[in-house]
Amino acid sequence: MRLITPVFGLVLGLGLGSAIAQEQAAPNPAGSGEERIIKSHGISLFGEPKLPADYTHLPYVNPEAPKGGELSQHGIGNFDSYNPFTFRGRATAPSIMMLERVMEDVYDDPLSQYCLICETLEYPESRDWVIFNLRPEAKFSDGTPLTAEDVRFSFELLRDYGFSSYRQAIQQMVQSVEVLDDHRIKFTFMPDYPRRDVISQVGGQIVFSRKDFEDNARDIEQTSNKPFLGSGPYVFDSADFGKSITMRRNPDYWGKDLPINQGRHNYDKLRFEYFGDYDAAFEAFKAGVYTFRSEPSEQHWATRYDFPAFQSGQVVKEEIPDGNIASGDAWVFNLRRDKFQDVRVREAIGLMFNFEWSNQALFYGMNSRVDSFWPNSDLKAVGKPSEAELALLEPLKDQLPPGVLTEDAVLPPVSGDRQLDRRNLRKAAALLDEAGWTTGEDGMRRNAAGQTLKVQFLDFNQSFDRIANPFIQNLRALGVDASLDRVDPSEMETRKRSHDFDIVRDSLGNGYAIGGGTAQAFGSEDSNDVFNPMGLADPAVDALIEIGSNAQNEQENRVAISALDRVLRALRFWVPQWYRTNYTFAYYDMYEHPKDLPLLSAGVTDFWWVNPEKEAALKKAGALR
């Protein structure tokens, strides 16, 4: 999995291992003498990937899955661009569906990648460089060949004009890129850059068509109403710009017979319909406007599946265990603002969110509390630090928040069964008093300058009002001048990018290794980047990110993650929200999937399929539009 990504910021971590398919000895271009060269079909962060070089298909797919039919889903808001590589505009998620990467992630092994556009990769044990041997048959959907020049062009484009955090990381990592011939490209890495993840990072690169960019005079820094040309299994089909977009399977896709693609990309069409809010989207689903719904609302899931299509069995519900590290959803403080510099203020605000009441009154008991930056995993910090963690933390003791070395890892507060928990209210009041925010005659908290403690929640989703408003009511009972500023999606994006907010919802979850994505989200160098919404700049966090990025085995990786999680939680720059341990899907009863789904994804758009007999029956009954 990609450690650094130029698209939408946070990603799961992945790195490097041996994965030896073939070996040969060759001179080391970076120095004198002989060095063993590893030639492989894949790569893993620690050790070797699970699949041998002669695998026939991924273990979690049905290689005999039928092709055909359509998967249609919903989105909220709208879009005004097909270019997600710029902060300008609001791009639709399928904008990159036609683009492929040199190497492919898999869903049953979070630490491995396998060749896709490349046939093999070669690298020395020093990991000073890598050569990707590209598949000669690879081509773009217009029939033009995909060559090493396209890979270099894509790398240089994103290195020079991609998101700032991505540019900085790549420029520090890669010393040079050399096209050896039409199907071989070599990346040489900076002498002092950590070696563990570098090959996976460049292997996870998206590949554009250089000819497409030149013919269409594309500017990666500007919005675009023209979809990209890609090499992937799906191509752009049609759109009602801003409202819907449809992708279609390319029958001439160059990679359809590769082992890594067997049993995948089964739909003839993928359609995405956009709606103004969740209620409008739900009504459209009931009417058969689209056919597959990942249900975001606990209230809908528990109370509103009583419409005729569901009662007749035409629509079914399915809960599937979700083994992913949870997304780390939270309300995030903007640490760039003076009023949030005091950790006591942040802790006091966090005490006023009553998860236990919300879960019963609003979520129908379906959710678990986010309690870590690695929630729903065994990587999170637990209890007091272990000896191995202390070995990392004690050298940083002068930079750590109080209690990190001696106390249990910080957990979210527990509240009672009433919306306003009086015990937590008293704790929060004491914290604000200590921080100099005292209560005036009008009941509002003010500092020594007479300014009220004004806190504004920024959001675009009206369905979230019923969750945010009780939190705001509790804060006002504390004397905080709290309010909700609900804006349209475009203004939301603009204000997040310009850091124009007090508190905003975001996802701060992590991957299975510390790497570039972790630095993007929490590192000081990216504290003014949109991927670090809180503006965190902390030397101890930076040091632990560096330590974790250099972990050379699973044990070192786990210790570094636990130590970093412990410090991040102690900084209290978030109010953690909740997650579900299951996917909640509702769909018209024509979709099927393998019995044993992988750990990291339900794979709905990837390896599910349409049962043609069931589809025909639904059409005959008039259930589908």
Order of alpha helices (4+ residues) and beta strands (2+ residues): beta-beta-beta-beta-beta-beta-beta-beta-beta-alpha-alpha-beta-beta-alpha-beta-alpha-beta-beta-beta-alpha-beta-alpha-alpha-beta-beta-alpha-alpha-beta-alpha-alpha-beta-beta-beta-alpha-beta-alpha-beta-alpha-alpha-alpha-beta-beta-beta-beta-alpha-beta-alpha
